Amino acid sequence: TRTDPRGTIVHFGYFETTHYAIYTIPHGTRTRQIIGRVPMEPPIENLPFEHSFALTEHYIVLTEIPAHTGSSFHNFTFNSTKDTVWRVVSRDTGRQVAQFTSDPFFFFHHVNAYEYGTELFVDLVLYLNMDILYDTYINVILYHPEKLRASFCQSKLMRFVLPVEKPNTRVQGHQLTPKQCLELPTIHYAKLNTLPYQYIYAVAFRDSTASQMFDQLVKIDVTTGAYNTWQEQGSYPGEPIFVPSPDMTSEDDGVILSLVLDVNRKGSYLLILDAKSLEVIAKAYLDPYYGPFGFHGR
């Protein structure tokens, strides 16, 4: 599900293995409206793995990677010989207006997307293969953290540019920052989803050779690739949440919230950081309790 700055909710579903169903819930209503059905062409045998999609002011972007469902969650398949297919759908008509291809990859999360002239800028966290899907199993986390680390440290923050007026072309992404080993990206979502933006916040592995789980928060400037980090020994942060200041004057004027597992105290705390500097403002301890430590922390 994506929500634009006007409060309109957009999402998609599957109609068997033949069509995408695109729907919206206009701001101020509770009524779902189907705006179109997009044929899956070329036809596919099994549903694609699509954990998220991208939204711009006028378009929906479906990023169809060559990962597909099987008879159960354990039977997902990834075909590295097939391309990733990008489907650009009009939010007005619900019809596909352009299609692109790129090299195969795997991903969970789009960061943001926006229009620049006749091009769409689509940002996401990319992996070269699907190993990460299975390396987040609890037995891997507990007994083979090196596999988890190796999979997460494939991740790259990438931007793909889709030229809407030149459909059926091949596109290639470029890396936005040298920082790798990151996931669960967020932005000032309420204001800047579908619009140009500057800052991303995410969890990361501090050490690509030693960290056993996310042990760092990172702020990335997508216009320069520069980044800043927060970390403390023995602290494992969860998904960051950006909260803007009531009278904000800049994109990063606000705070970052993250639920942190503190193995030294054997408990958890809510971390509050200055979103500009990543300096600690406060910690709210949950002693003697642990907060759930998971893939998403919202």
N, C-alpha and C positions, 0 to 999 in steps of 0.2 A: 504494500500500500504506500502511495505517495500523496502528500498534501501540498498544494501550491500556496503561495503567500496570501491568496484570497480565501483560503480555507476549503477549497474544493478537493475532495478525495478522489483519487484515480487508482484503479487496480485492474488486474486481468485474471482470467481463469482459462481453463481448457474445455473445449467441446470435443470430447473423445481425443483422437490423435489427428484430427483434421483441421481444427480451427482454434484460434485464440478468441475468447470473448472479452472485449474491452468494456469496462463500465465505469461510471462516475457517480458520486454522491455530491450534488451541489451544496455549497455552503448554506447552512441554515435549514437543511432538510435532512430527513432520514430515509429518503427514497432512492434506491439504487436504480440507475438508468443505464441500460445497455446502449452504447454508442456505436458499436460495430463488431463484426466478426472478421478476423483476419485469417485467411487460409494458410496452412502450413505447407508452403511450397519451397523446395521439393518435399513430397510427402515423407513422413517419418513413421517408424513402426512403434516406437515407445515415446512417452512424454519426455521432453527435455528437462534437465535440472535447471531451474531458474529461481534462485533465492531472492532476487531483487530485479528491478528494472529502473530505467532512467526516465525522467520527466523534464520537459522544457515548457516554455510558455505555450507553444502551439503543437508540440509533438510528444508522443510516447515512443521510447526506444526499447525494443525487446532484444536482449543480447542472448542469442540462442547458441550456447556452447555445445560442443559434441559430447556432452555427458547426458545419459538417458537412464530412465528408470527401468528396473527389471521387475521380477515378481515380488521383491521386498527391498527394504532399505539396503540390505547387504549385497544387493545385486546391481547396483549402479555400474554403468560401464562408461568408459572414456575412450573415444576413438581418435587417437592423435593423427590419423591420416585424413580426417575431415576438417573442413574449415569451421570457424565461428561465423554465424550468420547474424547480421544486424538488420532488424526490421524497423523502419521508421513509419509510425502510424499517426495520421492527423487526429488531433483531439476534437476537431469540429465534426469530421465525417466518420471517424472510426475506420477509415480505409488506409491500407498501406500505400505510402507515396514513394518510398524508395527502399532499396535493399543493398547491403554491402557485405563483403566478406573480408575476413582477416585470418591470420594464422590461428590454429587452435590454442585455446587456453582454458583454464578453470578459474572461477571466481565465486565469491559469496556476495560481495557488497559493492554497489555503485556508491560513489561519494556524492556527486552532483552532476548536473548537465545543464547547459544553457546554449542559447542561440547567439551566434556572432555573424551578422550578415546572413548569407545563405548556407553557413556551416553550423553544425552542431558539435559542441565540445562535450565529450562524455568522459568522466573520470571514474576510475574504479581501482580496486586492489586485485592484482592479477597473480595467478600461479601458473606454472608451466604444465602441471598435470593435476590429477585428482587425488594424489596421495594424502593431502591434508584432510580429506573427508573421513578417511579411516584412521588417521593418526590422531584424531581427537577423541577416540574411544577411551573409556576410563582405564582399561588395562594398559594401553600405551602410555597414557599420562602417568600412571603409577609406576610402571615397571620399565618403560622405554622412553624416558623423556628426551633422549637424544633424537629419536625419530620425530617426535612432535616439534622439537626445535628446528630440525633440518627442513621439515615441511613448511613451517611458518616462515622460515628465513628464505624461502623462495619468493616470498611476496614482494611485489613492486607496485608503487603507486603510479598508475599509467593514465595518459590522456589519449583518446582516440578522436580524430576530427572527421566527421561525416559530411561530405559535400552534397547537400540535398539535391542540388540541381545537376549532379553528375552521378545518377544511380548506377548500380551494378558495377561499381568500381571496387578495387581492393584497397583497404586502408591498413595503416600500420601505426601502432601506438608509440608514444615516446614517454620516457620516464620523467616524472615531475620533480623528483628529489633523489639524492643518493641513499637516503635512509631506507633500509629494508626491514624485514622482520616485523611488520606492523599489520594491524587489523582493527576492525570495529571503528571505522572512521566516522566522524561527525563534523558538522559545521554549524553555523548559526542558521539552523534548518528552517525555523518559522519565518524568517525574513528573506533568506537567500536561496532556498531551494528553487530551482529553475532559473536562477539568475547568476551573473558573474560574481565571483567570490574570491577571497584571498587566503583564508586560513582553514586548515584541517586539524582536528584533534583526534588522536588514536592511542591505542595501547601498543606496546612494542616489546621486543626482547632486547634488553640492554647489551648482552654479550652473545653473539651468534655462535660461540663455541662452548658456553658454560651455563647460560640461563636455562632454567627448567620450565619456566612458564612466563607469561607476561609480567615483567618487573619494571616497566617504565611507561610513562605517559609522554607523548610527543606532540608538539605543535609545529605544523609545517606551513610555510609560506609558499603557495603554489606558483606565485609570480617569480620567485627567485630560486626556489629549491632549498632555501635555508631552513633550519629547524632548531628548536629548543626542546629540552627534555626535563622531566622531573623523575627522580628515583630515590629510594631510601632502602638501605640494606634490610632484607627480610620482609619487604612490603611488595605485595602483588596486586596491582590495581585492576579494577574492572572497567567495563565500557564507560568512556567519559560522556558526560552530558553537559552541554553548554547552556547556561542560564544568563540572558542578557541583563544588563543594568536597566532599571526603569527609565532612566534618562540618558541612555547610551548615546555616545558621540562618535563611536567608531565601531567597526565590525567586531573587534575583539574586546569591546568594553563589556565585561561581565565576569562570571566565575565558571569554573569547571568543577563538576561534582563527579566523584568516583568512589565506589565502595571498595575498600582495600582490605585484603587479607594480610594480617600482621602475624607472621609465624613466631616472632620474638615474644609478643605478648600473648600468643595463642588466642587471638580474637580478631575482630574486624573493626574498622572505623570508616566513617564517611569523611573523605578528604575534600576540602574546599580550597581551590587554587585560584589565584588571580589569572584570568584568561589571557592577559597581555604578557605577563612575565613568567607564569607558572610558579610563582612564589606561593608558599603556603599561607593561607589566611586563617584556617582553623581545621581542627580534627575533632570529630564527634565520635567517641569510643562507644562501642556496643558491648563492652565487657559485662559479663563473661561469655557473651554469645559470639558465634560466628555468623557472618552473613553468607548466603549461598555464593559460591564461586563458580561462575559458568561462562558460557560463550557470550551471551547477552546479559547486560546488567540493568536494563531499564525496568 
